[in-house]
Amino acid sequence: MTTQTLLIPAYDYGDATLAVTLRNPDTFASVAVADTTAKNGNADAVIVATFSTLVAGGAYYVELSVDGALYGLYCTLEGVNAEIVTARTDRGVVIAGTLEVTLSEAQQQAIIDSTVNGVTAHRSRIQNAVYGSYTLTAGDTWDQTFDVATAGATRVLVAIKKKITDTDDQSLLLLDDVTGLLRVNKLAAADAAEGEVTADGTTVRAVVDSAATLLIPPGTYSVYVKYLSASRDSTPEYKGELKVEAAGIRIVS
């Protein structure tokens, strides 16, 4: 029996429904769907996806679905039975085999310097673009700008959720650049004009009126920025943290 196993480092998604699809990294056309997808039960919460039909060797875009929310990674398969590979966040190709070369000390130092600089820059991008931390007092206007590239986007959405497994309708705030404010504290927004999203291709700005933020209970939540394009439903481009504090005076008008 043919078996290829893909290991995906992930969070503990609890009882969420998981699915894994391998796609062409350029066209995003579906190549193969995992027959079984489950957590391995260990503390590291690795997701194990198994393919019983042999998938050809090559580089693939890994689409992970968690209760319908999509996340993107990459993997490279050799296309052989019983192989086990681990998904990665970058698209870089993994090449099998070894290559021996002789480098001068200057060349070796240049590679070291380049690697250190690259890691530092990459760490900075992760900290700034994935782990932004913000504070909002309920009853204040929320006006936040995110450094998110949205070139080619047909729709841009911003959501605040309590849990990653919450549906979009369960968002504490959900707004987009088409309609405005869509959801407030898990209910349909009474006035779409109380929120707006604008995007200029390099940044996304979300503004929500004080009357709407007053309805958000105090707590620490996740912020997601996502865009849709003509070619596909994109994976979330940004994740941050928002701490909502209670309002001392709740009159807003």
Secondary structure, DSSP 4 states (H G I P E B T S, - for coil): ---EEEEE-----TT--EEEEEE-TTT--EEEE-SEEEE-SSTT--EEEEESSPPPSEEEEEEEEETTEEEEEEEEE---TT-EEE-BSS------S-------HHHHHHHHHHHHHHHHHHHHHHHHHT-EEEEEETTSPEEEEE----TTEEEEEEEEESSTTS-GGG-SEEEETTTEEEEETTEE-S-GGGEEEEE-SS-EEEEE-HHHHTTSPSEEEEEEEEEEESS-BPPP-EEEEEEEEPPSS----
